[in-house]
Amino acid sequence: MRRLWMMVAGLLAGIGAASGANSVEHKSGAAADPYLWLEDIHGARAMDWVKEQNAKSMAQLQADPEYAQDYAAILRVLDATDRIPYGNLDHGYLFNFWQDAEHPKGLWRRTPNADYARESPPWDVLLDLDKLAASEHENWVWKGSDCTPGLKRCLLSLSRGGGDAVVVREFDLATKSFVPEGFALSEAKSAITYLDEDTVLVGTDYGPGTMTASGYPNVVKLWERGTPLTAARTLFEGKLEDVTSQAVVFHSPTGTVTVIQRGVTFFTSEYYLLLPDGSTRQLPLPLGADLKGAQGDVLLFTLRDAWRPPGGAELPKGALIAYRPSAPAAQAVAVLFTPDAHSSIDEVASGRDAVYLSVYHDVTGSIHVLRPGPEGRWRDQVLPLPTGGATQIVAADAWSPAVQFRFESFTTPTTLYSDDGSDQPHAIKSLPPRFDASHLKTEQFFAISADGTRVPYFVTRSSELKGPAPTVLYGYGGFEISLTPSYSANFGMLWLTRGGVFVVANIRGGGEYGPAWHQAALLANRQKAYDDFQAVARDLLKRGITTTAQLGIMGGSNGGLLVSANMVEQPQLFGAVVCQVPLIDMIRYTQIGAGASWAAEYGDPAKADDRAWILKYSPYQNVRADRRYPPVFFVTATSDDRVTPVHARKMAARMEAQGHQVLFYENTDGGHAAAADHKQAAEMWALSFVYLRQKLAGRPHE
C-alpha cells in the first residue's frame, strides 16, 4: 500500500439528507449510506460524477500559471535517460523494465551483469510492451516476471490498466516470443511460479470456493506442461477466511526448496514444506514467523513475536533466524541477527553465498552481510557504505556472488553500489542531482506523543530559512512499513527549492523500530498512530517551523486513512490535506476491494467490540457538517482493485454535501499507484503540488 490521490463531490440524489443521516450513522454505524451508489465503480451514474469532479478539479488546478511548468519538470525527470536502470540479478544477467518518452508502456530488457556498470550497457530488448499493447489493442501495464531455474522461459504478468488482477503468459527468452500452448492464466489475482522447467505451482480463480474472502487464491495446484489447467493436481487447500495460500519456490545451485505458505491473517502464516512425492509437512514455526528467503537449504524468517523453539532458549521478536527443515528439532534453528531497542531489520535478501540485511538504527541505515561458518555459526559484518541516510538492498543473485545496494538521503541523490562477493561494494552508477541541495539541511527531532512515547521525524528545509514556512507533513503508520530517508526530485524541485519544508513522521504502526513499533498501533490501539502524527504536528508548531495555516498533510493508502482521520479529529491543526488512494469508510472496508485481508491490522467491523473502536476514528462516519475542516484534495484511480476508488468518492461526496472545501481527481489507469505511465504520474504530482502551494503559500484560487 503506497501513495496516490483523489477528487471531490457533485450534486447527488439525497444530498439534503446527508447531514442528518451522518449524525445518525455516527451514533449507530448502521444508518443507510446515501452514497452507496458510488461503490458501483464502473457504473454510468458514478462515472458521470467522476467526470464532473475531474473537470472541476482540472479547471482550478491546471489553470494555475505554474501547473504547466511543474508538469513539464516532473515529466523530464521521469523520462530522463540518465536515471539508474534498477533491475533483478539472475544467472549473471540484470533484468530491467524501462519506461521513457519513447516507450511510455515500457521495455523489458536484460544485459550481462559484467557489462551493467558501463555508461551505456548493451541492452537486449526482450519485449516492447508498447508494441504488444498496440498490436493486441490492450491497455497492458507491466506487473513482473518469474523465470525458470534454467533461465529459458518466464511467466509474464500483465494488467489491464494497472490493477492487481493480471493475465499470465509464458515467454521464451531465446525466441523473444510467447510460448505457443505454454502456461497461461486468464485475468485474476493469481500466484504462479515455476517448480522446474516444465512444472508450475499455481493458485488462481478455479471457480467457487477457490478464492478467499479477501479475493486471493485459496488452492495451490501442481500444473504440468502440455496438460490443461483443469488437469492440475491439488497440493494444498487453505480456508476461505484466510488471506491467501501460495507456493514460494527458492532455486539455487544447491537445489530447490519449496514452501507453501498459508496466510492465516495478514501477519500470521503456517508454512508447509513440499516433499518430493507431492505431500506436505507443516514446519514447527510460530504463526508470527515471516518468511524472508532461503540460503541453500536454510529458510530465513524474522519473528513478529518472541518464540521458544523446541529445546531452546526464547528468541526475541524482531530477530532473524535460520531454520533448516532437514535438521533435528534441537539443531534446526540458529539466530542470525537480533536488533536492539533502537533498531530494526528493514530488508533481507539472500545471494548464492551470503545473506544481506538492511538494518536501521533510529531510522538511518546500514547493510550487514552474514556468512555461514563452522558449527552453525554465522559471521556478521557491516559493509563500508555511506551513513546518515537510507541503505537498501537492490538485488542479489542466487546463482552468482553478485549483489547490489543503494544509498540516498533527502538531499543526496541515489548511488548504486555493486559487490562481487568480496564485501567491498563500489559505486557504479549515480543519479545526477535533480535540484540544488547546497542550501538544504535535514534534521531529526523527536515529538512526545499522548502516552509519552518518543516519536522520531525528519525535517528537510533551507538552512537560510528564517521563521515559519509552508510545510508538508507526510506519514503512513501501518503494516510494519518504514518510511526511511529518500531522495525525491518532486519535493526537491517543486517544494524545497521554493522555500517549503518537507517532514516525514515515523509514527507507530510502521516498522521503524521493528514488530513492537507496529503492534503498538494495531486494532484497538490504532488511535496511537494518530496521536503520534498529531504530536509531530504540534512539535513543528512549537518549534516555529510552520504555522497551522501553512501546515499541509499528505498520505496514501493507509496513509490516506491517517491524514483523513487526523483531518476529522484535529482540523484546527492543519491548513490543507492531500489524501491519496485512501481507506476512509472503515465500517464497510472489509466489503470493498481487498479490505477483508486487512482485518488483522484494523479489526473486523462485523464484530461488536471491533466496530466500537473503529467507529471512534473512521473518517467517513465522523465527518460532520457543523465543523470546519481544512481544504482537502482526494486522488484515486478507477482501476485500483486493491483499495478501490470507493472510499475517496464517498468521502468527497459527503464532505461536499456538508459544505466543506473539497477537490477530487480520479485517474482511470494505474491501479493502486494511480498512474500507469510517466505522463499520468506527472499530471498527478503537478496537480498535487499546485494544490499545496495554492492552499499553504497564499497562491490564487484559495
Summary of the structure (lengths in Angstrom):
residues: 702
radius of gyration: 25.0
end to end distance: 31.1
largest distance: 74.7
contacts: 2535
relative contact order: 0.14
helix: 26%
strand: 32%
